[in-house]
Amino acid sequence: MEAWKPKTTVPDCINSGTFGRFLRLSLTSCATPLHRLPGLSRALGIDLWIKRDDLTEFGGGGNKVRKLEFLMAEALKQDANTIVTAGSPQSNHARLTAAAAARLGLDCEILASAPPGQFPDIYFRNGNRLLFDAFGASVRPLPTGSDSLTALQTRARAIRKDGRRPFVIPVGGSTAIGCLGFLNASFEIAEQAQAQKIDFDVTVLASGSGGMHAGLLVGNALAPFTRYLVGASVGREKTNQIALVDGLAGDCAALTGLSGTNVSADVFDGARGPGYGLLDDGTRTSLLTAARRDGLLLDPVYTGKAFNALKMMLERGKIASGSKVLFWHSGGTPALFAYPDAVDSGEKHDF
Ligand SMILES: Cc1ncc(COP(=O)(O)O)c(C=O)c1O
């Protein structure tokens, strides 16, 4: 098969040539859908819209494709032949990195770990973990509690010693280059909102390793699509998450050399539940509400928590009823199959 070649130009849907000097692979077509959610709008008393990054048509979909279009282009530019990344066994980022490596004919190594004793067996066999294997990645344990970036760099040195050429992608693909994917996304959504004549009061998204949040934050300063952008932390407490996102936003703005991007993140941390990847009743209810009101699948780790955050912000008056709200669906639905407890009533079925 002929090797995939990076493109040096941005696609037509990007309403600016600003990013043209950054290499970008095309793993998906241009715009993911933006549409209204009628059932949930009625149930919540807001005008609720959704950006369907769960429908990026590559490797099972999700937000990480946007980052990987830039990160993998950089890997090819550096003539790498082995991609090394890290994450939990249910990492959507690791799954999509494995898929991108497969398409490009590169090897992919995933360093994976989860805190012992917190997850059932199925967490280590189904969902994203099963797809790591499907996409041909090799998976190694990441010692619990170790610093993932240090472990990735150590592994990269060993790969280099073996005569291969590694390219390290940190957890979540959250680097300044990865964030470029969400600068692009800001132009995409701003154009869609303008075309549909929608003026969003609030946008809610899941904030994990912070790259999506940071990219949209910088992007919203350049191509405004919402008055207020709030990240729902899925693990860290508010101050730490803000520091993480602001740092990445600064790095991303510096990389592009764009002015007018001195921004600071807002984070809601009330829907984190017991910790990263761990379910609570609010997340469970949110998953079921989205599924039963609008036929919409959320995931237990990111979008379920972000949707629960949206509901909590409404209840607490942080989002006014009647607002035009955009919910950024960042994907993650394969993880649902590793979390039967997310929707399981506990009843045994014989049929
Ligand atoms: C489905 C999904 N949503 C949201 C996020 C959060 O994005 P970020 O890590 O850039 O904050 C992730 C990250 O892994 C994800 O997989």
The ligand as a Gaussian input file, in Angstrom:
#p B3LYP/6-31G(d) Opt

LIG

0 1
 C      -14.241000      11.049000      24.489000
 C      -13.349000      12.083000      25.041000
 N      -13.871000      13.265000      25.380000
 C      -13.129000      14.237000      25.915000
 C      -11.795000      14.046000      26.146000
 C      -11.036000      15.147000      26.771000
 O      -10.180000      15.752000      25.866000
 P       -8.808000      16.308000      26.421000
 O       -8.039000      15.128000      26.907000
 O       -8.211000      16.994000      25.263000
 O       -9.151000      17.222000      27.544000
 C      -11.190000      12.817000      25.816000
 C       -9.773000      12.572000      26.089000
 O       -9.300000      11.476000      26.085000
 C      -11.987000      11.819000      25.239000
 O      -11.475000      10.627000      24.899000

